[in-house]
Amino acid sequence: MLGKAFRVLDSFGPETGTLSLGEIARRAALPKSTVHRIAGQLTQWGVLERTEGGFRLGMRLFEWGSLVPHQRELREAAVPFMEDLYESTHETVHLGMLDGLEVIYVAKIAGHRGVSVPTSVGRRMPAYCTGLGKAILAFSDPELTDRVISSGLHPRTAYTIVVSEVLRRELARVQTRGIAYDREESVLGVACAAAPIRGQDGTAIAALSVTGPTIRVEPERLGPAVRTAALGLTRVLRAAPAA
């Protein structure tokens, strides 16, 4: 039953606000009667909310997510550095972590300059085509890169790196300069610079990035500021008692 409940919850995504019972059943590959029973129980517990159009994720999930210790502590430490980055660039600033083979956005400070960046807190993106992901992969165990490549480098745009050796060379350059770039590799018209936040052993535990539209953003110009912020956050985390 627990596995089925997770399948029901996993049918929701960043672009799905409210889903009908039939849509949840289709996405979860479960009988409609089973989904009806599980959704009713999850609604009683506040994990789902019932609306006129169906069901949506409930506030209880937000409460639980806010209690995850590692993400909460990282986010609280990162906010001052993210605010400084925003003030100096006036572009969208992200904090991301790796979950499996994908980057999950943990925090975001959005720009207000007319062109939005299609990201949101809690959204996932492939690691191989994002600045955040490449910054983390470059400072992680090489076996992780092997797993990413084995799972497939699928093109999201015409600029996505889809050749394994090209990706490995790109990650080697990230290691050398301490900065990763995304030049329309994940979303057309969007570019970013990212830098790793590193733990005591030197491996990446997260990354910071500054993102904006290519009509005004040159990733190389943003790189030094992002790298400086990531180094500062790394020092703060290493000095913390629970680091």
N, C-alpha and C positions, 0 to 999 in steps of 0.2 A: 504493500500500500504506500509506503514511503517513497519508493521509486516512482510510482505513478503520480504521486503528488508533485514530485520534482519535475516530472515531464509536463504536468499542467503549468507549473510556474515557468518552466523553460520555454513555453510557447510564446511568452511575452518578450518583446525586444524593444530597443530604443525608439523604433518608429511605430510601435503598436501601443496606443493608449488604452483603448477599450476593445475587447474581443467578445464576440458572441459565443454562446455555448457550442454551437456547431463548428465555429472556426477553431476554438481551443481543441475540440475533439479531433479535428483534421490535423492540426499541427502536432498534437501530442500522440497521434496514432492510437487513440483509445476510443472505446465505445462511448456514445453520447451519454448513456445512462451512468457509466462510471464517472465521467467528467462531471455530470450533474451532482452526483453524491460528493465527490471530492471538493468541488468548488463550493458547495454548501458548507462543508466543514471548515474549509479555509476562510470563508467569509465570516463564520462565527468566531474564528480566532483572530480576525483582523488582518490576515495575510492577503486576502483579496477583498475588494469592495464591489458591491453590486450597483450597477447603474442602469439607466433606461435602455442602453444599448448592449448590455451584457456585463462583463466583469473587467476590472482593472486591478493592478497591484495596490495593496493596502499600505497604510502608514506603519504597520508593525514591521514590515520588511525594512523600511527606512530606519526605524529605531534600531533594529538588529545590526544593520550595516554600519551605523554610526558607532556601535560598540566594539567593532573589530579593533583590537588594541594596536596592531602594527600599523594599519592604515591610518588610524586616528592620530597616533603619535607622529607619524611621518607627515601627515597633512598639516598638523598644527605647527610643526617645525618649519615646513616649507612655505607657509603663507607669507611671512615677511619678505622672503626672497622673491616670491612670485609677485608680490605687490611692487617691489622695487623694479623688477623686470618690466612690469606693465607701465610704470611711471616713466621709465627710460625709453620704451619702445612704442607704447600705445597700441600694441598688437596683442592678440590672444595668447595667453600663457597657460601651459598645461603641466600637470604633474601626472606621470604615468608609471604603472608597475606591470611586470610581466605575470600573466596568469596562464600557465600552460605554454602555448606557442603564440599567444596573442597579447597585445598591450591593452590594459584596461585603464581608462582615464579616471584618476582618483580625485583630481581637483582641477578647476578651470576658472580663469579670470578672463572674461570676454571683452574684446575691444568694442568701441562704439563709433567706428569710422565708416559705417555704411555697408561694408561687405562682410557678411557673417561667415564663420568657419563651421562646417557641418560636423561638429563634435559635441558631446555632452558627457557629463559625469556618469560613469557606469557603462559607457559604450565601449565596445571592443573593436580592435583593428588588428590585422595581421602584423606581426613584428617586422617582417622583412621589407615592408614598403613604407614604414613610418620612421620619422626621425627618432622618436622615443624608442621604438623597437630596436633600431640599428644601434643606438647609443648603448642600450642594455646588452644586446647580443655581443657587441665588440668587447665587452668587459665581463663576459660570462664564460663558463666552461665551453670549449669548442664543440663538445658533444651536443650542446643545445642547438648550435647552428646546424649541425648534421641532421638533427631531428626536424628543424624547420625546413631544410632543403628536402628531406625525404617526404615530408607531408605535401610538398608541391609548391612551387612559386607561381601562383596564378596571377595573371595580369589584371590589375584594377584600372589602369590607364595605359596609354601607349608608352609611357615613360617608366613603368614598373620594371624593376630588375627581375628577370625570369631565368637567367642563366646562373647556375650555381657558382661557377668560378668567378664570374663578375661580382656576385654578391660577396664572396670571400675576399676579393681584392678591396671592395668598398669597405668592409669591416676592418681590414688591416689599416686602411687610411684613417678610419675613425679612431683606432687605437693610437695612431701616431699623433694626430692633431687634437684628440680629446673632444671632438665635435662631430656630430652626425647631421647630414642634410637630407631633406626630402624635397625634391624638385618635381612637384606634380606627380609623384609616384603613387600616391594613395588617392588623391582627389585632384582632378583637373583644375588649374587656376589657383592652386594653393601650394605654398612652399613653407618650409620651416627649418629652423636650426635647433638641435637638441644636444644635451650633454648629460653624461651619467652621474648619478649620485652613488657613491661607492662606500661599501662597508669596510670593516677593519681589515679584511683579507684582500681588499682591492677589487673585489668583484662588484658588479653593479647591483644595487637593490631597487633602483628606480631611476627616473630621468626627468629632467625639466626641458621644456621646449617653448619657443616663441614661434607663432604661426600667423600667417597672413596671406592675402591675395598676391599673386605674382605681379600684378600691375604696379605694386608699390614696395614689395618686400624683396630684398636681396639677401638670401640666407647667409652668405659669407660675411655681410656686415653685422648681422645679428649674432653670429657665432661667439665672438669674444665675450659679449655681455652674458650670454647663456652659460658659457663655460665658467665664468667668474662666479655666477650665482650658484651653480651646481657644486663648485669647489667649496664655497662658503657653507652651503647646506651640509656637505659631506663632513666638514670640520665640526659643525655643530652636533651632528648625529654621533660622530665618533667620540666626542667629549661627554655625551650624555651618559648617565649611570647605567641605563639599560641598553646601551649601544651594542 
